[in-house]
């Protein structure tokens, strides 16, 4: 079975967020998909099968299947338009989060994702100990979002993985107003067996609605301040968040099974 590794939300390898992508003719057992994701040990391995005119897409972390992943969706769209259907400019993915549309516009891939609604949450001692600093605000959607005072604070967070694992929400995002970009964010996902996600599309479906409201603008440029780094071009559209980014191919491989 063919597998590609694509760095998403970047135009050069060794940055952005790497995802493994398998575009298959038919589904393999779920247990095998999970084993492949564990073997890859990337934050996400995506599996896609064409069904009619659309593609069915599933995402697996080393810790299990998730219901939404931005960077692996971008990576899958890149693989399909580069290797499978080179004339395709728009892809509809059937996923656990409904139908997701990705449009290819030159070297940008624009993804139409659901926005996550956030509710204010208390700033607890457990949160302070987990991230090593007292946030200005805390919000909870499917993930937890901690708003910090500055970009420097976001970059300096050293999360305690076990304490983060005990917090509410699947992932933890720390974010602040950016010095150059509109916002900066980092993402921790120990519940998915991922220490830090290099660039998180799902996370920006949480933080972009928040910063759009705070900054009074719907077009935002976001930076994921991980060691690899990545840029997302974002548009907030109420119930939907549009995330755009570039991609770079790192590797092609054959998965062998006895």
N, C-alpha and C positions, 0 to 999 in steps of 0.2 A: 504494500500500500504506500502511495506517495505521501510524503509529509513535507511541508514548507515551514520555515521559521522566518517570520517577518517582524521587523522592528516598526512599531506603530507610533504615530504622532511625532514623526521625525523624518527628515529627508536623507539621513545618513546612518549607517550601521553603527552599533555599539552605543546608541543613545535611544531615547524613546522607550517603549515597552515591548519586549519580545513576546510573541505568541506563536504557538505551533498550530498549523492548520492542516486538516485532512479533508479534502473534498472527495467523497466516495460515491460509488454507483449504487450502493445499498448499505443499509445500516449493519453494523457489527454489534455484538452484545454489549450492553451497558457496562458490564463488569470489565470487559476488555478496554473500552474507552477510558474508564477510570484508571486502569493499570497503565495505559499509555500516558495519561496525564501525570501520574505519579512518576513514571520513568523519565518523562521530559523535565519534570521539576521546575517548570515555568509557572508564572502566576495563572496562566490560562492555556488550555489546549482546546481548539474549536473543531467540531465535526459537522460537516454539511453534506446533505444529499439533495439533489434536485428532485422536486416533486411538481410535475406539471410545468408551469412557467416560473414558479418560485423555488426558493431553496428553504429546506428545513435546517435550522441551525441550533446546535447545542454547545454549551460551554462547560468545561470541567476544570476545576482547580485541583491541585494535589489532594485537597481535603474533601472534594465532592462537587456535584453539579450546582451551578448557580443560575439565577433567573435573568440576569442581565450582565453583559460585559461589553464595554465600548471598544477597547483596543483590539480584542480578538474579532469583533465584528468588522472593524476597519481592515484588519489583516486578512480576513476571509474574503472581503470584497476585492482587495488587492489581488489575491491569488486567483479568484474567479475571472476577473477582467484581464489579468496578465497571461494566464495559462489555459483557462477552460473556455471562456467566451469573450474574446478580445474586443468584439464590437459592442459589447453590452455597456450601457451608460447608466442604467438604473437596475437595482436588485431589490427584490422583496424577500425578506427573511421571515419565515414562520418560527417563532420562538416562544419561550415560556412567558415573555413579556408582550405577547401579541405580535402583530406584523410590524417589522422594522424595515424602513426604506433607506437605502444607501444610494446616493447619486455620485457618479464620478464626474468631476469638473476639472479638466486638465490634470494636474497632479494632486488635486485635493479630493478627498472622499468626505461627503457630507452625510451625516447619519441623523435620522429623525427618531429621537428617543422620548420615552415618557419622562416628565418631570416628577421628582419625588416631592411630596408635601412635607414640610417640616413644622414641628411644634416646639416651642421653648421648653427646655428641660432644666432642672436644677443643677447648679455647679456643686458637685459633691467632692468630698475629700478623696474618694476612690478615683475620680477623674483626674484630680490634681496629681495624685501619686502615680497614675498610669502614664501621664505625659510629662511630668516633671515641672509643670508650670500651671498657674491658675489662669484659665481662659476668661475672656471677657464675657462670652456668651456660649451657651450650649444648646443645640437643637437635636431633635430626634425624628428621623423618618424611618426608612428601613435600615439606615446606617446612622451612626452618631456623628455630628459635626461640632467641632470646637473652634470658636472664633478667637484668634489671638490678636495681640496689639500691633504686630509688625511682621514683615517678611523675615527679618532676622530671627525672630522667635520661632517661626515655623521651621526654618532651616536648622535651628539648634535643638529641636525636640529629639530626645532619645527615648523612645517609647519602651516601657516595661511590658514585654509581650504577654506575660502571664496575667498581669493586672489589666491590660487592654482586653484580654480574652474574657474577663469577667464583666465587662461593661455591656450595656444594652446596645442593640444594633449588630448587624452582621460585620460591618467594617467601621473603622474609625478614621475620620478625616479631620486634619487640623488645617486651618486656612486663615488667611489675612489679606488685607488690601495690599496689592503689589507695589513695588517701587517703580517698576517699568511697565509691567503688565497690569491689567485690572485686578487680578487676584492671583495668589499663589496658594498651593495646596500640597499636602503630603497625605499618604494613605497607608494605613496599617491594617493587616488582615490576618491575624494569627488564627482566627476561627476557620480560615480556609487554608491553614498551613503555609501562609505567605507572610513573611516578616514585614516587608514593605513593598507595595505595588508601585513599580516605577512610574507609570502614568495610568490614571484610572478614569475611564469614561463614565462608569457608573457613579463614581464620586462626584463628577462634575454635573451629573443630573440632580445631585443634591445641592452643590455649592453655587452653581450658576443662578438658579432661581433666587437664592439668598442674596448674592451680590448684585444681581439685576435690580432687586428692590432697594438695597442699601445705596447703590450708586446712581439709581434713577436712569438706567440705560439698558437696552436690550441686546446690544452688540458688545461682546466682551472678548478680550484676548486673555487666556488663562495660561499659567505656567505651573507645571508639576515640578516641585523643587526637590525631587529625589536626586541621587548621585548621577543617574543617567539623564534625567531631565526630559521634558517634552512640552510642546506648545499645542494648545487647542484653540481653535477659532470658533467662538460660541455665539449662538443667538437664542435668547429666551423667548418662547412663544406660548406662555401660559402653561397649558397642560403638556406641552412638548418642549424639549430642549434640543436644539440642533447643534451637533458637535462636528467640526470639520478638522481634518488633519491629513498629513502625508504619511507615506510608508516606504520602507526600504527592505529589500530582500536580503536576508543574511545567508540562508542555506536551503538546499534541497536535499532530501534523503529518501531512502526506501526503508519502510518498516518491515522487518522480516519476521515471519512466524512459522515455526516448525509444524 
